[in-house]
Amino acid sequence: MSPTKQPRLTRSQLVTIITDYYVFLTKFYISPSALKYPPPEGWPNITVETTKDLDKAPIVIDLIKHLPYIDEAQANEMVTNIHYKSDVVDYSVLTPERFADEIVFNGEEGLRWWVEDMEREKKESEEENDESQEEEDEEGDDEDDEENSPADETTPNWWDGDNPDNIILPNMIVLAKGYESGGRDIILDVFKAVIHEDMIRCNLLPSVEIAAFFHDLRCKLESLKYVPVPGDDFYEDVPELDKGEDLEVRHLTAKQRDEMSPSHVSAHDAKQYQKIYRWYGWPGEAYNKEGALVAIEEYRRCVRECEDEVEEWQEQGRANMATA
């Protein structure tokens, strides 16, 4: 990080953006009691000494010391999910030993591999160039200068003439770790104030300015394109409800669930959860959060009963085949 440059956003601005998103989630489906705020001086376990093995820039340590977190004690209810298969990392509970543990760096793998690939490609490119290509290089200088010149202020992800693809790992911190295929690793570049979103076993998405990233998430949750179900799942890319669409919840029988493909069953359930949230007023001011969560839990109970019934049929079928 150049000493002549300043971070795009202050610590206070970053904390405000992240806090606002977490508070929004408490209005939707997370219990307000799950949101933990740091004391005025910051979390006492996060100091220069306790994080010395983390290999992070001072601005990163200062940020995580003053961030709010979602209590891991309720992780089994999936309240720590802030995106699809993505759990908030709670740095406020880590010991010095945990900060030194490699598991803390989980979530950065995609970025690390990307950096390694870029460095390897750069080295290979340099080895291929020689003096005999000087004339060709000069012809391409104009184009290169135009492509690599600092972008204006309207260009996304550029800051102080820096290249958004220039990854400096000590400036990065994992805000949320993904799990399973498609889960999201959410990594913040504290200096540039951009989010890198890595889809596990899929691809690393282009960086996005932090305020825009969380605004987009909020919009998808308000429109119910993303449908969180506490204790169960987090559905994404759910088709939005049509204006005036019937909000009656329709349950599948155990027989129907057994006959349908898993993807069709999942799509049906996501649509019913979506209807429940909308029926109880989401995202309006009259939203009845308690009523919505009770109705969602009741639907989950019916689903579990059907799944248990299907499992009994399957076990009986296997037993019959074994004795035939």
C-alpha positions, 0 to 999 in steps of 0.5 A: 500500500503506497504511503501517498494513498489513502483508503477509499473509505474510512473505518467508520464508513465501512463499519456503517455499511456492514452494520446497516446490512446486518441490521436490515437482516434483523428486521427480516429474519435474524433475531436482533439479539444475535447481532453483537456490537463492539465496545467503544474501544473495540473487541479486546481480543483483537490487538496488534499482538494477538493478530501478529500471525494473521499477516494483515495490514493495520487498517484490516486489524483496526476494522475487524476490531470495530465491526459488529458480528452475528453470534455463532451460538445461533449458527445451527439456526443459520442466522449467520448466513448472510448470503447463499451458503455463507456464514459470517466470520466472528473475529470477536471470539478468536484467541491468538491461537485461532488467529494463527490457525490456517483455518482463519485464511479459509475463504481466501483460497480463490484469491490466492490461486488467482494471484498465483495464476496472474504472477505465473502468466506475467512471468511467462509473458516476460520470458517470451519477450525479447529485443527482436520484438521491440518494433512490435512492442512499440506499435502496441504501446499506444493501445497498452497505454490507453488500456492501462492508464488510470480510469476516471472516477466513473469507472467501477473498482478503480481507486487512486489510479490503481488497478482493481485486479491488483490483489494485495492479500494483506489488505484483504479480510474474509467477512463470510466463509462459504461452504459446499458447492456454490457457497459464497466466500465474501472477501473485503479489500479494506483499502479499496473498499471493494468486495470479492465474491468467490463461488465455491467450486465455480468462479471468482466474480468481478470485484464490486464496491462494498456499498453497491454489493450490499445494496444488491443483496438487500434488493434481492432479499426485499424482492424475495429473489433470495429467500432465507429459511432459518434453520433450513436453507437459503434459496437463490434465484427464485422467480419473483412473484407476479403482481396479484399472484395467489399467495395461498401456500400449497403443500405437496403430499409425501407421494408427490415429493417422492415422485418429483425430482429434487430440483422441482421439490426445492423450487416448489418449497422456495416458492411457498416460503416466498409466499409466506414472507409476502403474505405477512407483509415483507418488505413493507412497514407492516411486515409481521416478522414473528408471524412469518417465521412461525408460518415458515417453521410450520411449513418446515414441520410439514415438509419434515413429516413428508420426508420422514414418510418417504424415507420409511417407504424407501427403507421398507422397499429396501427391506423387501428387496433384501428378503425377496 
